[in-house]
């Protein structure tokens, strides 16, 4: 029996995001060391795609998941995850400013991949198990809906100077999101040319 979108819980949803990020990372890894014009364009598209997804995912976790983890599961676990997000946001911000033809671009992408894979391993090994053990299924399904709503309105670019606190992200997020979406519309960022 397959789950419908309305039955999917927050762990299913966030895990699906993780699989999608890894799919993009695997494609990027296959392009390391290559530099033709089409390859450089594809690297930029993939980095933009994964950055948009990671930022939306992070903001949703920080505003809808981590506060509950802090209160009812493990404060240190939530803090460690926010710290990992902050590190990845710094890396994404550096990548945003880099040209894919820059010799350091692949190295910086490899750094992001390493940071996110470590974070995913950490979350899936402990936090997700604890979420399912702590909250009833219906609450986890409600959390998934809340996360989806936040992702729909979240910024699309890293804002590493914004504190990784749920309340700050909830207040600053809509303004940053509006500006990011306008900027993306003007530049075409996040639109693939397949």
Contact map, one row per residue, 1 for C-alpha under 8 A:
11100000000000000000000000000000000000000000000000000000000000000000000000000000000000000000000000000000000000000000000000000000000000000000000000000000000000000000000000000000000000000000000000
11110000000000000000000000000000000000000000000000000000000000000000000000000000000000000000000000000000000000000000000000000000000000000000000000000000000000000000000000000000000000000000000000
11111111000000000000000000000000000000000000000000000000000000000000000000000000000000000000000000000000000000000000000000000000000000000000000000000000000000000000000000000000000000000000000000
01111111000000000000000000000000000000000000000000000000000000000000000000000000000000000000000000000000000000000000000000000000000000000000000000000000000000000000000000000000000000000000000000
00111111000000000000000000000000000000000000000000000000000000000000000000000000000000000000000000000000000000000000000000000000000000000000000000000000000000000000000000000000000000000000000000
00111111000000000000000000000000000000000000000000000000000000000000000000000000000000000000000000000000000000000000000000000000000000000000100010000000000000000000000000000000000000000000000000
00111111100000000000000000000000000000000000000000000000000000000000000000000000000000000000000000000000000000000000000000000000000000000000100000000000000000000000000000000000000000000000000000
00111111110110000000000000000000000000000000000000000000000000000000000000000000000000000000000000000000000000000000000000000000000000000000100100000000000000000000000000000000000000000000000000
00000011111110000000000000000000000000000000000000000000000000000000000000000000000000000000000000000000000000000000000000000000000000001101111100000000000000000000000000000000000000000000000000
00000001111111000000000000000000000000000000000000000000000000000000000000000000000000000000000000000000000000000000000000000000000000000001111110100000000000000000000000000000000000000000000000
00000000111111100000000000000000000000000000000000000000000000000000000000000000000000000000000000000000000000000000000000000001001100000001000100000000000000000000000000000000000000000000000000
00000001111111110000000000000000000000000000000000000000000000000000000000000000000000000000000000000000000000000000000000000000000000000000000000000000000000000000000000000000000000000000000000
00000001111111111000000000000000000000000000000000000000000000000000000000000000000000000000000000000000000000000000000000000000000000000000000100000000000000000000000000000000000000000000000000
00000000011111111100000000000000000000000000000000000000100000000000000000000000000000000000000000000000000000000000000000000000000000000000000000000000000000000000000000000000000000000000000000
00000000001111111110000000000000000000000000000000000000000000000000000000000000000000000000000000000000000000000000000000010000000000000000000000000000000000000000000000000000000000000000000000
00000000000111111111000000000000000000000000000000000000000000000000000000000000000000000000000000000000000000000000000000000000000000000000000000000000000000000000000000000000000000000000000000
00000000000011111111100000000000000000000000000000001000100000000000000000000000000000000000000000000000000000000000000000000000000000000000000000000000000000000000000000000000000000000000000000
00000000000001111111110000000000000000000000000000000000000000000000000000000000000000000000000000000000000000000000000100000000000000000000000000000000000000000000000000000000000000000000000000
00000000000000111111111000000000000000000000000000000000000000000000000000000000000000000000000000000000000000000000000000000000000000000000000000000000000000000000000000000000000000000000000000
00000000000000011111111100000000000000000000000000000000000000000000000000000000000000000000000000000000000000000000000000000000000000000000000000000000000000000000000000000000000000000000000000
00000000000000001111111110000000000000000000000001001100000000000000000000000000000000000000000000000000000000000000000000000000000000000000000000000000000000000000000000000000000000000000000000
00000000000000000111111111000000000000000000000000000000000000000000000000000000000000000000000000000000000000000000100000000000000000000000000000000000000000000000000000000000000000000000000000
00000000000000000011111111100000000000000000000000000000000000000000000000000000000000000000000000000000000000000000000000000000000000000000000000000000000000000000000000000000000000000000000000
00000000000000000001111111110000000000000000010001000000000000000000000000000000000000000000000000000000000000000000000000000000000000000000000000000000000000000000000000000000000000000000000000
00000000000000000000111111111000000000000000000000000000000000000000000000000000000000000000000000000000000000001000000000000000000000000000000000000000000000000000000000000000000000000000000000
00000000000000000000011111111100000000000000000000000000000000000000000000000000000000000000000000000000000000000000000000000000000000000000000000000000000000000000000000000000000000000000000000
00000000000000000000001111111110000000000000000000000000000000000000000000000000000000000000000000000000000000000000000000000000000000000000000000000000000000000000000000000000000000000000000000
00000000000000000000000111111111000000000010010000000000000000000000000000000000000000000000000000000000000000000000000000000000000000000000000000000000000000000000000000000000000000000000000000
00000000000000000000000011111111000000000000000000000000000000000000000000000000000000000000000000000000000001000000000000000000000000000000000000000000000000000000000000000000000000000000000000
00000000000000000000000001111111000000000000000000000000000000000000000000000000000000000000000000000000000000000000000000000000000000000000000000000000000000000000000000000000000000000000000000
00000000000000000000000000111111110000100010000000000000000000000000000000000000000000000000000000000000000000000000000000000000000000000000000000000000000000000000000000000000000000000000000000
00000000000000000000000000011111110000000000000000000000000000000000000000000000000000000000000000000000010000000000000000000000000000000000000000000000000000000000000000000000000000000000000000
00000000000000000000000000000011111000000000000000000000000000000000000000000000000000000000000000000000010000000000000000000000000000000000000000000000000000000000000000000000000000000000000000
00000000000000000000000000000011111100110000000000000000000000000000000000000000000000000000000000000000000000000000000000000000000000000000000000000000000000000000000000000000000000000000000000
00000000000000000000000000000000111110110000000000000000000000000000000000000000000000000000000000001000000000000000000000000000000000000000000000000000000000000000000000000000000000000000000000
00000000000000000000000000000000011111110000000000000000000000000000000000000000000000000000000000000000000000000000000000000000000000000000000000000000000000000000000000000000000000000000000000
00000000000000000000000000000000001111111000000000000000000000000000000000000000000000000000000000000000000000000000000000000000000000000000000000000000000000000000000000000000000000000000000000
00000000000000000000000000000000000111111100000000000000000000000000000000000000000000000000000000000000000000000000000000000000000000000000000000000000000000000000000000000000000000000000000000
00000000000000000000000000000010011111111110000000000000000000000000000000000000000000000000000000000000000000000000000000000000000000000000000000000000000000000000000000000000000000000000000000
00000000000000000000000000000000011111111111000000000000000000000000000000000000000000000000000000011000000000000000000000000000000000000000000000000000000000000000000000000000000000000000000000
00000000000000000000000000000000000011111111100000000000000000000000000000000000000000000000000000010000000000000000000000000000000000000000000000000000000000000000000000000000000000000000000000
00000000000000000000000000000000000001111111110000000000000000000000000000000000000000000000000000000000000000000000000000000000000000000000000000000000000000000000000000000000000000000000000000
00000000000000000000000000010010000000111111111000000000000000000000000000000000000000000000000000010000000000000000000000000000000000000000000000000000000000000000000000000000000000000000000000
00000000000000000000000000000000000000011111111100000000000000000000000000000000000000000000000000110000000000000000000000000000000000000000000000000000000000000000000000000000000000000000000000
00000000000000000000000000000000000000001111111110000000000000000000000000000000000000000000000000000000000000000000000000000000000000000000000000000000000000000000000000000000000000000000111100
00000000000000000000000100010000000000000111111111000000000000000000000000000000000000000000000000000000000000000000000000000000000000000000000000000000000000000000000000000000000000000000000000
00000000000000000000000000000000000000000011111111100000000000000000000000000000000000000000001000000000000010000000000000000000000000000000000000000000000000000000000000000000000000000000000000
00000000000000000000000000000000000000000001111111110000000000000000000000000000000000000000000100000000000000000000000000000000000000000000000000000000000000000000000000000000000000000000110000
00000000000000000000000000000000000000000000111111111000000000000000000000000000000000000000000000000000000000000000000000000000000000000000000000000000000000000000000000000000000000000000010000
00000000000000000000100100000000000000000000011111111100000000000000000000000000000000000000000000000000000000000000000000000000000000000000000000000000000000000000000000000000000000000000000000
00000000000000000000000000000000000000000000001111111110000000000000000000000000000000000001000000000000000000000000000000000000000000000000000000000000000111000000000000000000000000000000000000
00000000000000000000000000000000000000000000000111111111000000000000000000000000000000000000000000000000000000000000000000000000000000000000000000000000001110000000000000000000000000000000010000
00000000000000001000100000000000000000000000000011111111100000000000000000000000000000000000000000000000000000000000000000000000000000000000000000000000000100000000000000000000000000000000000000
00000000000000000000100000000000000000000000000001111111110000000000000000000000000000000000000000000000000000000000000000000000000000000000000000000000000000000000000000000000000000000000000000
00000000000000000000000000000000000000000000000000111111111000000000000000000000000000001000000000000000000000000000000000000000000000000000000000000000011111000000000000000000000000000000000000
00000000000000000000000000000000000000000000000000011111111100000000000000000000000000000000000000000000000000000000000000000000000000000000000000000111011100000000000000000000000000000000000000
00000000000001001000000000000000000000000000000000001111111110000000000000000000000000000000000000000000000000000000000000000000000000000000000000000010000000000000000000000000000000000000000000
00000000000000000000000000000000000000000000000000000111111111000000000000000000000010000000000000000000000000000000000000000000000000000000000000000000000000000000000000000000000000000000000000
00000000000000000000000000000000000000000000000000000011111111100000000000000000000000000000000000000000000000000000000000000000000000000000000000000110011000000000000010001000000000000000000000
00000000000000000000000000000000000000000000000000000001111111111000000000000000000000000000000000000000000000000000000000000000000000000000000000110110010000000000000000000000000000000000000000
00000000000000000000000000000000000000000000000000000000111111111100000000000000000000000000000000000000000000000000000000000000000000000000000000100000000000000000000000000000000000000000000000
00000000000000000000000000000000000000000000000000000000011111111110000000000000010000000000000000000000000000000000000000000000000000000000000000000000000000000001110010000000000000000000000000
00000000000000000000000000000000000000000000000000000000001111111110000000000000000000000000000000000000000000000000000000000000000000000000000000000000000000000000111011000000000000000000000000
00000000000000000000000000000000000000000000000000000000000111111111000000000000000000000000000000000000000000000000000000000000000000000000001001100000000000000000010000000000000000000000000000
00000000000000000000000000000000000000000000000000000000000111111111100000000000000000000000000000000000000000000000000000000000000000000000001000100000000000000000000000000000000000000000000000
00000000000000000000000000000000000000000000000000000000000011111111110000000100000000000000000000000000000000000000000000000000000000000000000000000000000000000000010000000000000000000000000000
00000000000000000000000000000000000000000000000000000000000001111111111000000100000000000000000000000000000000000000000000000000000000000000000000000000000000000000010000000000000000000000000000
00000000000000000000000000000000000000000000000000000000000000011111111110000000000000000000000000000000000000000000000000000000000000000000000000000000000000000000000000000000000000000000000000
00000000000000000000000000000000000000000000000000000000000000001111111111101100000000000000000000000000000000000000000000000000001000000000000000000000000000000000000000000000000000000000000000
00000000000000000000000000000000000000000000000000000000000000000111111111111110000000000000000000000000000000000000000000000000000000000000000000000000000000000000000000000000000000000000000000
00000000000000000000000000000000000000000000000000000000000000000011111111100000000000000000000000000000000000000000000000000000000000000000000000000000000000000000000000000000000000000000000000
00000000000000000000000000000000000000000000000000000000000000000001111111000000000000000000000000000000000000000000000000000000000001000000000000000000000000000000000000000000000000000000000000
00000000000000000000000000000000000000000000000000000000000000000001111111100000000000000000000000000000000000000000000000000000011001000000000000000000000000000000000000000000000000000000000000
00000000000000000000000000000000000000000000000000000000000000000000111111111100000000000000000000000000000000000000000000000000000000000000000000000000000000000000000000000000000000000000000000
00000000000000000000000000000000000000000000000000000000000000000000111011111110000000000000000000000000000000000000000000000000000000000000000000000000000000000000000000000000000000000000000000
00000000000000000000000000000000000000000000000000000000000000000000010001111111000000000000000000000000000000000000000000000000000000000000000000000000000000000000000000000000000000000000000000
00000000000000000000000000000000000000000000000000000000000000000000110001111111100000000000000000000000000000000000000000000010000000000000000000000000000000000000000000000000000000000000000000
00000000000000000000000000000000000000000000000000000000000000000110110001111111110000000000000000000000000000000000000000000000000000000000000000000000000000000000000000000000000000000000000000
00000000000000000000000000000000000000000000000000000000000000000000010000111111111000000000000000000000000000000000000000000000000000000000000000000000000000000000000000000000000000000000000000
00000000000000000000000000000000000000000000000000000000000000000000000000011111111100000000000000000000000000000000000000000000000000000000000000000000000000000000000000000000000000000000000000
00000000000000000000000000000000000000000000000000000000000000000000000000001111111110000000000000000000000000000000001000100000000000000000000000000000000000000000000000000000000000000000000000
00000000000000000000000000000000000000000000000000000000000001000000000000000111111111000000000000000000000000000000000000000000000000000000000000000000000000000001000000000000000000000000000000
00000000000000000000000000000000000000000000000000000000000000000000000000000011111111100000000000000000000000000000000000000000000000000000000000000000000000000000000000000000000000000000000000
00000000000000000000000000000000000000000000000000000000000000000000000000000001111111110000000000000000000000000010001000000000000000000000000000000000000000000000000000000000000000000000000000
00000000000000000000000000000000000000000000000000000000010000000000000000000000111111111000000000000000000000000000000000000000000000000000000000000000000000000000000000000000000000000000000000
00000000000000000000000000000000000000000000000000000000000000000000000000000000011111111100000000000000000000000000000000000000000000000000000000000000000000010001000000000000000000000000000000
00000000000000000000000000000000000000000000000000000000000000000000000000000000001111111110000000000000000000000010000000000000000000000000000000000000000000000000000000000000000000000000000000
00000000000000000000000000000000000000000000000000000000000000000000000000000000000111111111000000000000000000010011000000000000000000000000000000000000000000000000000000000000000000000000000000
00000000000000000000000000000000000000000000000000000010000000000000000000000000000011111111100000000000000000000000000000000000000000000000000000000000000001110000000000000000000000000000000000
00000000000000000000000000000000000000000000000000000000000000000000000000000000000001111111110000000000000000000000000000000000000000000000000000000000000001010000000000000000000000000000000000
00000000000000000000000000000000000000000000000000000000000000000000000000000000000000111111111000000000000100110000000000000000000000000000000000000000000000000000000000000000000000000000000000
00000000000000000000000000000000000000000000000000100000000000000000000000000000000000011111111100000000000000010000000000000000000000000000000000000000000001000000000000000000000000000000000000
00000000000000000000000000000000000000000000000000000000000000000000000000000000000000001111111110000000000000000000000000000000000000000000000000000000000011110000000000000000000000000000000000
00000000000000000000000000000000000000000000000000000000000000000000000000000000000000000111111111000000000100000000000000000000000000000000000000000000000000000000000000000000000000000000000000
00000000000000000000000000000000000000000000001000000000000000000000000000000000000000000011111111100000100110000000000000000000000000000000000000000000000000000000000000000000000000000000000000
00000000000000000000000000000000000000000000000100000000000000000000000000000000000000000001111111000000000000000000000000000000000000000000000000000000000000000000000000000000000000000000000000
00000000000000000000000000000000000000000000000000000000000000000000000000000000000000000000111111100000000000000000000000000000000000000000000000000000000000000000000000000000000000000000000000
00000000000000000000000000000000000000000000000000000000000000000000000000000000000000000000011111110100100000000000000000000000000000000000000000000000000000000000000000000000000000000000000000
00000000000000000000000000000000000000000001000000000000000000000000000000000000000000000000001011111100100000000000000000000000000000000000000000000000000000000000000000000000000000000000000000
00000000000000000000000000000000000000011011000000000000000000000000000000000000000000000000000001111110110000000000000000000000000000000000000000000000000000000000000000000000000000000000000000
00000000000000000000000000000000001000010000000000000000000000000000000000000000000000000000000000111110100000000000000000000000000000000000000000000000000000000000000000000000000000000000000000
00000000000000000000000000000000000000000000000000000000000000000000000000000000000000000000000001111111100000000000000000000000000000000000000000000000000000000000000000000000000000000000000000
00000000000000000000000000000000000000000000000000000000000000000000000000000000000000000000000000011111111000000000000000000000000000000000000000000000000000000000000000000000000000000000000000
00000000000000000000000000000000000000000000000000000000000000000000000000000000000000000000000000000111111100000000000000000000000000000000000000000000000000000000000000000000000000000000000000
00000000000000000000000000000000000000000000000000000000000000000000000000000000000000000000001001111111111110000000000000000000000000000000000000000000000000000000000000000000000000000000000000
00000000000000000000000000000001100000000000000000000000000000000000000000000000000000000000000000010011111111000000000000000000000000000000000000000000000000000000000000000000000000000000000000
00000000000000000000000000000000000000000000000000000000000000000000000000000000000000000000000000000011111111100000000000000000000000000000000000000000000000000000000000000000000000000000000000
00000000000000000000000000000000000000000000000000000000000000000000000000000000000000000010011000000001111111110000000000000000000000000000000000000000000000000000000000000000000000000000000000
00000000000000000000000000000000000000000000001000000000000000000000000000000000000000000000001000000000111111111000000000000000000000000000000000000000000000000000000000000000000000000000000000
00000000000000000000000000001000000000000000000000000000000000000000000000000000000000000000000000000000011111111100000000000000000000000000000000000000000000000000000000000000000000000000000000
00000000000000000000000000000000000000000000000000000000000000000000000000000000000000000010000000000000001111111110000000000000000000000000000000000000000000000000000000000000000000000000000000
00000000000000000000000000000000000000000000000000000000000000000000000000000000000000010011000000000000000111111111000000000000000000000000000000000000000000000000000000000000000000000000000000
00000000000000000000000010000000000000000000000000000000000000000000000000000000000000000000000000000000000011111111100000000000000000000000000000000000000000000000000000000000000000000000000000
00000000000000000000000000000000000000000000000000000000000000000000000000000000000000000000000000000000000001111111110000000000000000000000000000000000000000000000000000000000000000000000000000
00000000000000000000000000000000000000000000000000000000000000000000000000000000000100110000000000000000000000111111111000000000000000000000000000000000000000000000000000000000000000000000000000
00000000000000000000000000000000000000000000000000000000000000000000000000000000000000010000000000000000000000011111111100000000000000000000000000000000000000000000000000000000000000000000000000
00000000000000000000010000000000000000000000000000000000000000000000000000000000000000000000000000000000000000001111111110000000000000000000000000000000000000000000000000000000000000000000000000
00000000000000000000000000000000000000000000000000000000000000000000000000000000000000000000000000000000000000000111111111000000000000000000000000000000000000000000000000000000000000000000000000
00000000000000000000000000000000000000000000000000000000000000000000000000000000100100000000000000000000000000000011111111100000000000000000000000000000000000000000000000000000000000000000000000
00000000000000000100000000000000000000000000000000000000000000000000000000000000000000000000000000000000000000000001111111110000000000000000000000000000000000000000000000000000000000000000000000
00000000000000000000000000000000000000000000000000000000000000000000000000000000000000000000000000000000000000000000111111111000000000000000000000000000000000000000000000000000000000000000000000
00000000000000000000000000000000000000000000000000000000000000000000000000000000000000000000000000000000000000000000011111111110000000000000000000000000000000000000000000000000000000000000000000
00000000000000000000000000000000000000000000000000000000000000000000000000000000100000000000000000000000000000000000001111111111000000000000000000000000000000000000000000000000000000000000000000
00000000000000100000000000000000000000000000000000000000000000000000000000000000000000000000000000000000000000000000000111111111100000000000000000000000000000000000000000000000000000000000000000
00000000000000000000000000000000000000000000000000000000000000000000000000000000000000000000000000000000000000000000000011111111100000000000000000000000000000000000000000000000000000000000000000
00000000000000000000000000000000000000000000000000000000000000000000000000000000000000000000000000000000000000000000000001111111110000000000000000000000000000000000000000000000000000000000000000
00000000000000000000000000000000000000000000000000000000000000000000000000001000000000000000000000000000000000000000000001111111111000000000000000000000000000000000000000000000000000000000000000
00000000001000000000000000000000000000000000000000000000000000000000000000000000000000000000000000000000000000000000000000111111111100000000000000000000000000000000000000000000000000000000000000
00000000000000000000000000000000000000000000000000000000000000000000000000000000000000000000000000000000000000000000000000011111111110000000000000000000000000000000000000000000000000000000000000
00000000000000000000000000000000000000000000000000000000000000000000000010000000000000000000000000000000000000000000000000000111111111000000000000000000000000000000000000000000000000000000000000
00000000001000000000000000000000000000000000000000000000000000000000100010000000000000000000000000000000000000000000000000000011111111100001000000000000000000000000000000000000000000000000000000
00000000001000000000000000000000000000000000000000000000000000000000000000000000000000000000000000000000000000000000000000000001111111111001000000000000000000000000000000000000000000000000000000
00000000000000000000000000000000000000000000000000000000000000000000000000000000000000000000000000000000000000000000000000000000111111110000000000000000000000000000000000000000000000000000000000
00000000000000000000000000000000000000000000000000000000000000000000000110000000000000000000000000000000000000000000000000000000011111110000000000000000000000000000000000000000000000000000000000
00000000000000000000000000000000000000000000000000000000000000000000000000000000000000000000000000000000000000000000000000000000001111111011000000000000000000000000000000000000000000000000000000
00000000000000000000000000000000000000000000000000000000000000000000000000000000000000000000000000000000000000000000000000000000000111111111000000000000000000000000000000000000000000000000000000
00000000100000000000000000000000000000000000000000000000000000000000000000000000000000000000000000000000000000000000000000000000000100111111100000000000000000000000000000000000000000000000000000
00000000100000000000000000000000000000000000000000000000000000000000000000000000000000000000000000000000000000000000000000000000000000011111110000000000000000000000000000000000000000000000000000
00000000000000000000000000000000000000000000000000000000000000000000000000000000000000000000000000000000000000000000000000000000000000111111111000000000000000000000000000000000000000000000000000
00000000111000000000000000000000000000000000000000000000000000000000000000000000000000000000000000000000000000000000000000000000001100111111111100000000000000000000000000000000000000000000000000
00000111110000000000000000000000000000000000000000000000000000000000000000000000000000000000000000000000000000000000000000000000000000001111111110000000000000000000000000000000000000000000000000
00000000110000000000000000000000000000000000000000000000000000000000000000000000000000000000000000000000000000000000000000000000000000000111111111000000000000000000000000000000000000000000000000
00000000110000000000000000000000000000000000000000000000000000011000000000000000000000000000000000000000000000000000000000000000000000000011111111100000000000000000000000000000000000000000000000
00000001111010000000000000000000000000000000000000000000000000000000000000000000000000000000000000000000000000000000000000000000000000000001111111110000000000000000000000000000000000000000000000
00000100010000000000000000000000000000000000000000000000000000000000000000000000000000000000000000000000000000000000000000000000000000000000111111111000000000000000000000000000000000000000000000
00000000000000000000000000000000000000000000000000000000000000010000000000000000000000000000000000000000000000000000000000000000000000000000011111111100000000000000000000000000000000000000000000
00000000010000000000000000000000000000000000000000000000000110011000000000000000000000000000000000000000000000000000000000000000000000000000001111111110000000000000000000000000000000000000000000
00000000000000000000000000000000000000000000000000000000000100000000000000000000000000000000000000000000000000000000000000000000000000000000000111111111000000000000000000000000000000000000000000
00000000000000000000000000000000000000000000000000000000000000000000000000000000000000000000000000000000000000000000000000000000000000000000000011111111100000000000000000000000000000000000000000
00000000000000000000000000000000000000000000000000000001001100000000000000000000000000000000000000000000000000000000000000000000000000000000000001111111110000000000000000000000000000000000000000
00000000000000000000000000000000000000000000000000000001101100000000000000000000000000000000000000000000000000000000000000000000000000000000000000111111110000000000000000000000000000000000000000
00000000000000000000000000000000000000000000000000000001000000000000000000000000000000000000000000000000000000000000000000000000000000000000000000011111110000000000000000000000000000000000000000
00000000000000000000000000000000000000000000000000000000000000000000000000000000000000000000000000000000000000000000000000000000000000000000000000001111111000000000000000001100100000000000000000
00000000000000000000000000000000000000000000000000000011001100000000000000000000000000000000000000000000000000000000000000000000000000000000000000000111111100000000000000001101100000000000000000
00000000000000000000000000000000000000000000000000010011001000000000000000000000000000000000000000000000000000000000000000000000000000000000000000000000111111000000000000001101110110000000000000
00000000000000000000000000000000000000000000000000111011000000000000000000000000000000000000000000000000000000000000000000000000000000000000000000000000011111000000000000000000100110000000000000
00000000000000000000000000000000000000000000000000110010000000000000000000000000000000000000100000000000000000000000000000000000000000000000000000000000001111100000000000000000000100000000000000
00000000000000000000000000000000000000000000000000100010000000000000000000000000000000001101100000000000000000000000000000000000000000000000000000000000001111110000000000000000000000000000000000
00000000000000000000000000000000000000000000000000000000000000000000000000000000000000001000100000000000000000000000000000000000000000000000000000000000000011111100000000000000000000000000000000
00000000000000000000000000000000000000000000000000000000000000000000000000000000000001001100100000000000000000000000000000000000000000000000000000000000000001111110000000000000000000000000000000
00000000000000000000000000000000000000000000000000000000000000000000000000000000000000000000000000000000000000000000000000000000000000000000000000000000000000111110000000000000000000000000000000
00000000000000000000000000000000000000000000000000000000000000000000000000000000000000000000000000000000000000000000000000000000000000000000000000000000000000111111000110010000000000000000000000
00000000000000000000000000000000000000000000000000000000000000000000000000000000000000000000000000000000000000000000000000000000000000000000000000000000000000011111100110000000000000000000000000
00000000000000000000000000000000000000000000000000000000000001000000000000000000010001000000000000000000000000000000000000000000000000000000000000000000000000000111110110000000000000000000000000
00000000000000000000000000000000000000000000000000000000000001100000000000000000000000000000000000000000000000000000000000000000000000000000000000000000000000000011111110000000000000000000000000
00000000000000000000000000000000000000000000000000000000000001110110000000000000000000000000000000000000000000000000000000000000000000000000000000000000000000000001111111000000000000000000000000
00000000000000000000000000000000000000000000000000000000000000100000000000000000000000000000000000000000000000000000000000000000000000000000000000000000000000000000111111100000000000000000000000
00000000000000000000000000000000000000000000000000000000000000000000000000000000000000000000000000000000000000000000000000000000000000000000000000000000000000000111111111111000000000000000000000
00000000000000000000000000000000000000000000000000000000001001100000000000000000000000000000000000000000000000000000000000000000000000000000000000000000000000000111111111111000000000000000000000
00000000000000000000000000000000000000000000000000000000000000100000000000000000000000000000000000000000000000000000000000000000000000000000000000000000000000000000011111111100000000000000000000
00000000000000000000000000000000000000000000000000000000000000000000000000000000000000000000000000000000000000000000000000000000000000000000000000000000000000000000001111111110000000000000000000
00000000000000000000000000000000000000000000000000000000000000000000000000000000000000000000000000000000000000000000000000000000000000000000000000000000000000000100000111111111000000000000000000
00000000000000000000000000000000000000000000000000000000001000000000000000000000000000000000000000000000000000000000000000000000000000000000000000000000111000000000000111111111100000000000000000
00000000000000000000000000000000000000000000000000000000000000000000000000000000000000000000000000000000000000000000000000000000000000000000000000000000111000000000000001111111110000000000000000
00000000000000000000000000000000000000000000000000000000000000000000000000000000000000000000000000000000000000000000000000000000000000000000000000000000000000000000000000111111111000000000000000
00000000000000000000000000000000000000000000000000000000000000000000000000000000000000000000000000000000000000000000000000000000000000000000000000000000011000000000000000011111111100000000000000
00000000000000000000000000000000000000000000000000000000000000000000000000000000000000000000000000000000000000000000000000000000000000000000000000000000111100000000000000001111111110000000000000
00000000000000000000000000000000000000000000000000000000000000000000000000000000000000000000000000000000000000000000000000000000000000000000000000000000001000000000000000000111111111000000000000
00000000000000000000000000000000000000000000000000000000000000000000000000000000000000000000000000000000000000000000000000000000000000000000000000000000000000000000000000000011111111100000000000
00000000000000000000000000000000000000000000000000000000000000000000000000000000000000000000000000000000000000000000000000000000000000000000000000000000001110000000000000000001111111110000000000
00000000000000000000000000000000000000000000000000000000000000000000000000000000000000000000000000000000000000000000000000000000000000000000000000000000001100000000000000000000111111111000000000
00000000000000000000000000000000000000000000000000000000000000000000000000000000000000000000000000000000000000000000000000000000000000000000000000000000000000000000000000000000011111111100000000
00000000000000000000000000000000000000000000000000000000000000000000000000000000000000000000000000000000000000000000000000000000000000000000000000000000000000000000000000000000001111111110000000
00000000000000000000000000000000000000000000000000000000000000000000000000000000000000000000000000000000000000000000000000000000000000000000000000000000000000000000000000000000000111111111110000
00000000000000000000000000000000000000000000000000000000000000000000000000000000000000000000000000000000000000000000000000000000000000000000000000000000000000000000000000000000000011111111100000
00000000000000000000000000000000000000000000000000000000000000000000000000000000000000000000000000000000000000000000000000000000000000000000000000000000000000000000000000000000000001111111000000
00000000000000000000000000000000000000000000000000000000000000000000000000000000000000000000000000000000000000000000000000000000000000000000000000000000000000000000000000000000000000111111100000
00000000000000000000000000000000000000000000000000000000000000000000000000000000000000000000000000000000000000000000000000000000000000000000000000000000000000000000000000000000000000011111111000
00000000000000000000000000000000000000000000100100000000000000000000000000000000000000000000000000000000000000000000000000000000000000000000000000000000000000000000000000000000000000011011111000
00000000000000000000000000000000000000000000100110010000000000000000000000000000000000000000000000000000000000000000000000000000000000000000000000000000000000000000000000000000000000010001111100
00000000000000000000000000000000000000000000100000000000000000000000000000000000000000000000000000000000000000000000000000000000000000000000000000000000000000000000000000000000000000000001111110
00000000000000000000000000000000000000000000100000000000000000000000000000000000000000000000000000000000000000000000000000000000000000000000000000000000000000000000000000000000000000000000011111
00000000000000000000000000000000000000000000000000000000000000000000000000000000000000000000000000000000000000000000000000000000000000000000000000000000000000000000000000000000000000000000001111
00000000000000000000000000000000000000000000000000000000000000000000000000000000000000000000000000000000000000000000000000000000000000000000000000000000000000000000000000000000000000000000000111
